[in-house]
Amino acid sequence: MQASATNFPEAFSLRGETIMITGGATGIGQAIAHSMHAAGAHVVLVGRREAELAAAVTAMGERSAYYVFDVTRLEAACEIVTRIEREQGAITCLVNNAGIHLKKPAVETSSEEFEQVMRTHVFGAHALVRAVAPGMMARKHGTILFTASMASLFGIPLVIAYTAAKTAMVGMVKGYATEFSPHGITVNAIAPGWIETEMSRKAMEGDPARKSKILGRTPAAKFGLPEDIGWAAVYLASPAARFVTGVTLPVDGGASVGF
């Protein structure tokens, strides 16, 4: 986020940025990766499934790399960040996108299942923030992004653990922003509406009433595309958003304000 960016292309360019994206091989994470890569960034994907990671990097080509890593390995967060920075350069943007979904009635959601969801979305994200933030502070330059959810903004049935995790992110963004922004680091989140991804399709399998309800309460009357989230992420990571921090940006076709 260079203060000298004064014209249109420069304001939205990510040239010179090295961006680490968790869960970046598929769905929304992949769309964020492709958009940021198109904006000029060097993109580093991190995830558990090597075949998907390799395919995503092959599709992007130069200025991309991947590392197999499970974000729930909290104790190894510093190790993977150190390795990436040694091999790819200083991480200037972290996108905490990795997540798992659990569709289940609240009274049937076990403590173990609840903990697993929280460990991925919340504890894993925090471990990586702790690992990357000191370097960003030292350089007085950095961006941290979270993929939140409509579940961060209002109640959705059958996803209580996911709701807890995604709601926690909104608070984390505000807290991190307050601490880190004086050091040149912005921290924001995107709350996607209902986007056409494999995860969203699974969440609505065998539940046509739910799909109808979603479309009925979305003023745009359609599902979003993954790239709608990708370009929003580019904006929040770019010089154009250098004075935007602590924000959760809904990209939802109006779902969070519609009736």
Steps between C-alpha positions, in 0.01 A plus 500: 500500500729769372412856589619616157219327308310793353352378173238241416715198409743550787227549759368148442825327413649226716837496325778432747266335752547141619166363610443186705150354457377210710246271336591665173476201264122486460184708521518852637866461598593409145306798367684730740830349386423546131382858545801598709733330253335689215561822696874425498559324832726206571250248639583219742226245559485296818273202553469132583444343156807508280331398175257792519775742599723387214218537248418850624863611475535348153196698389653827626853437376786735592488691828325215682599218733341262747574333832317205654401599853209445735409823682387301805868418566519806719844425635645495145363837383827686557691222327294516179511880492877499548541248219277694261677828572840335453401350165245750362576831668341696782126444533332838459142373500339208684158378392341279764256311282535134604181359644277202553122483505275309738127483431330354803233593755651685796387238753672228296829690462752340733767690688762321292337610173462855630865507598613369161321780317635764738852358478503537122335840463607679816800337668674420172450853373630653821810280496585625151430862592742465792758358260479765228419817697844564655664515158228727366542728802875518448448595134210737583305338219244222487144389443305228677168382358240257631221322315200550727142406411136600508503288816717775648215746455176318581368170623492202265357166616693171509850655499561600861873413511562673166301801622708522817824482303404753237356740757823477697685617190314831498617571853852385421518737204408795722746399769788435262428823312517701820835348596666471160384799296734746677782276370397528134286185489136507393267220609164439335252226415269419213163348581393313186133458434387181335761420237501218247761266649526132583464579869182700451351232278566237767344725764177514298487140380153354539370829640316684217305708750826641633619593152169670428518690829852622423406630157180651639688711753778604261405821318724409206293177471798285405806329640833677476806377315831418668674782313265750664684419822838489326482857372377626837809340655723670244352835600552443872862392444579786263623857558145616422392363840798621703269700734245217538548281808287311751223457244288198409387557142187310391516387136155349491267647242329690782410192706616654827276805456214357293151406607 
